[in-house]
């Protein structure tokens, strides 16, 4: 195995784990106190997919379906998502409500402002361009692979 690929995977994992922790601890916004990071992530996933099953959400978050069910219940109670009936009565899809869309956009704004401030202090514009080029390529590879 190419040692660089292993290092890239290790660095990516480390940035995701510690980066998420730092953002959660550093972002001082009422939104982040009212909703858990997992709930915010669920809103983002549902918003991106528009309509999605709870089973698919569990796979995407890498957790057991019961963990997602608990999060979904809380989001339903807060009127951020709704269940959409389909022709197949056994399949239930989830989608954002207008309130959910608003909260998801607000969360994105807070997160983007924080990361922009952080990047602005430590990362040059050309490095951001390199980052974007690589991550766009990775996204295309992953999407092409059927994930």
CORHUUR-V598067 format. One record per helix or strand. SS is the DSSP state (A for helix, B for strand). FROM is the first residue (numbers start at 1). LEN is the number of residues. Records with the same first field share a line. If there is no record, write none. Layout:
BEGIN
SS: FROM-LEN ; FROM-LEN
END
This chain:
BEGIN
A: 3-24 ; 30-5 ; 37-13 ; 54-8 ; 65-13 ; 98-25 ; 125-20
B: 52-1 ; 81-5 ; 92-5
END
